[in-house]
């Protein structure tokens, strides 16, 4: 089965729920680097869901990296009436990332998201980080998220 880019983006957009139902314990790797599984969180091969955040990473090829992150952000912008985005610079394990800090209102509550993308350890990747609290700086990110991404001032 082949998914269109729009269908794939929809799956990514809807795929993270703050209340995941089953705890799955798997060894986590991110761009061929091992990650320590955070305690009390639900994990899948490329997703970690905790009470106050969720992180999903999507491996891409170079061509996908050129268009999918912006398509994903554009699809979110179309979905939510109260939506703002702000460009960010970040890094992941020393590799530079581009991205957007997104603020949107969903069901009466403000939500926050970081969509960051680039090539990490020779692997094109997009990070989709959902947060309950505004990531005003790197220290505002949960500990596990800080392992994966560092925001630049």
C-alpha positions as CSV (number, residue, x, y, z in Angstrom):
1,X,0.0,0.0,0.0
2,X,1.4,3.4,-1.0
3,X,0.3,6.5,0.8
4,X,0.1,9.9,-0.8
5,X,2.1,12.7,0.9
6,X,-1.1,14.3,2.1
7,X,-2.3,11.0,3.6
8,X,1.0,10.5,5.3
9,X,0.9,14.0,6.7
10,X,-2.6,13.4,8.0
11,X,-1.4,10.3,9.7
12,X,1.5,12.2,11.3
13,X,-0.8,15.1,12.3
14,X,-3.4,12.8,13.9
15,X,-1.0,10.1,15.1
16,X,0.1,11.7,18.4
17,X,-2.4,11.6,21.2
18,X,-1.5,12.9,24.6
19,X,-3.2,9.9,26.1
20,X,-1.8,6.8,24.5
21,X,-3.5,3.6,25.5
22,X,-0.9,0.9,25.7
23,X,2.6,1.0,27.1
24,X,5.0,-0.5,24.6
25,X,8.6,-0.9,25.6
26,X,11.0,-1.0,22.7
27,X,14.7,-0.1,22.3
28,X,14.6,3.4,20.9
29,X,16.9,4.6,18.2
30,X,17.0,7.9,16.5
31,X,19.1,8.3,13.4
32,X,21.0,5.2,14.3
33,X,21.7,6.5,17.8
34,X,20.3,4.8,20.9
35,X,18.0,6.7,23.2
36,X,17.2,5.9,26.7
37,X,13.4,5.2,27.0
38,X,11.8,7.8,29.4
39,X,10.2,6.3,32.4
40,X,6.4,6.3,32.5
41,X,6.0,7.1,28.8
42,X,4.5,5.0,26.0
43,X,7.0,4.2,23.2
44,X,6.9,2.9,19.7
45,X,9.7,2.6,17.2
46,X,9.8,6.3,16.4
47,X,7.4,7.8,18.9
48,X,7.4,8.6,22.6
49,X,4.2,9.8,24.2
50,X,4.2,11.1,27.8
51,X,1.7,13.0,29.9
52,X,2.9,16.4,28.9
53,X,4.6,15.9,25.6
54,X,5.0,13.6,22.6
55,X,7.9,13.3,20.1
56,X,7.7,11.6,16.8
57,X,10.4,11.3,14.2
58,X,9.9,10.6,10.6
59,X,12.7,9.4,8.4
60,X,12.7,10.8,4.9
61,X,14.8,10.9,1.8
62,X,16.4,14.1,0.6
63,X,13.5,14.9,-1.8
64,X,10.9,14.4,0.9
65,X,12.9,16.6,3.2
66,X,12.6,19.5,0.8
67,X,8.8,19.6,0.8
68,X,7.1,17.5,3.5
69,X,7.9,19.6,6.5
70,X,6.4,22.7,4.9
71,X,3.4,20.7,3.7
72,X,2.9,19.3,7.2
73,X,3.0,22.8,8.7
74,X,0.7,24.2,6.0
75,X,-1.8,21.4,6.6
76,X,-1.9,22.3,10.4
77,X,-2.3,26.0,9.5
78,X,-5.3,25.1,7.3
79,X,-6.9,23.0,10.1
80,X,-6.7,25.5,13.0
81,X,-8.2,29.0,13.0
82,X,-6.0,30.3,15.8
83,X,-2.6,29.4,14.6
84,X,0.8,31.1,14.6
85,X,4.3,30.0,13.6
86,X,7.7,31.3,14.3
87,X,10.9,30.2,12.6
88,X,13.5,28.5,14.9
89,X,17.0,27.3,14.6
90,X,18.0,24.2,16.5
91,X,20.4,21.3,16.5
92,X,20.2,17.6,17.1
93,X,23.3,15.8,18.4
94,X,25.3,18.7,16.9
95,X,23.6,18.7,13.5
96,X,21.8,21.9,12.4
97,X,18.0,21.8,12.1
98,X,15.5,24.3,10.7
99,X,11.9,24.5,11.8
100,X,8.9,26.3,13.2
101,X,7.6,26.8,16.7
102,X,3.8,26.5,16.3
103,X,1.1,27.8,18.7
104,X,-2.5,26.8,18.0
105,X,-5.8,26.6,19.9
106,X,-7.5,23.2,19.9
107,X,-10.7,22.5,21.8
108,X,-10.4,25.7,23.8
109,X,-6.8,25.1,24.9
110,X,-3.5,26.5,23.6
111,X,-1.1,23.8,22.3
112,X,2.5,24.0,21.2
113,X,4.5,22.2,18.7
114,X,8.0,22.2,17.3
115,X,8.5,20.9,13.8
116,X,12.2,20.7,13.1
117,X,13.9,19.0,10.2
118,X,17.3,18.4,8.7
119,X,19.9,15.8,8.2
120,X,21.1,14.1,11.4
121,X,23.9,11.5,11.3
122,X,23.4,11.3,7.5
123,X,19.7,10.6,7.9
124,X,17.1,13.2,6.7
125,X,14.5,13.4,9.5
126,X,11.6,15.5,10.7
127,X,10.8,15.9,14.4
128,X,7.2,16.5,15.4
129,X,7.2,17.6,19.1
130,X,3.9,18.2,20.8
131,X,4.0,20.1,24.1
132,X,1.4,21.3,26.6
133,X,3.7,24.2,27.7
134,X,5.2,27.0,25.7
135,X,8.8,26.1,24.7
136,X,10.1,29.6,25.4
137,X,13.7,28.3,25.5
138,X,15.6,25.1,25.7
139,X,15.2,24.8,29.5
140,X,11.4,24.8,29.0
141,X,11.6,21.5,27.1
142,X,11.2,18.2,28.8
143,X,14.4,16.3,29.6
144,X,13.9,13.6,27.0
145,X,13.2,16.3,24.3
146,X,16.4,18.1,25.3
147,X,18.4,15.0,24.5
148,X,17.0,15.0,20.9
149,X,16.9,18.8,20.1
150,X,18.5,21.9,21.4
151,X,16.9,25.2,20.6
152,X,19.2,28.1,19.7
153,X,18.6,31.5,21.2
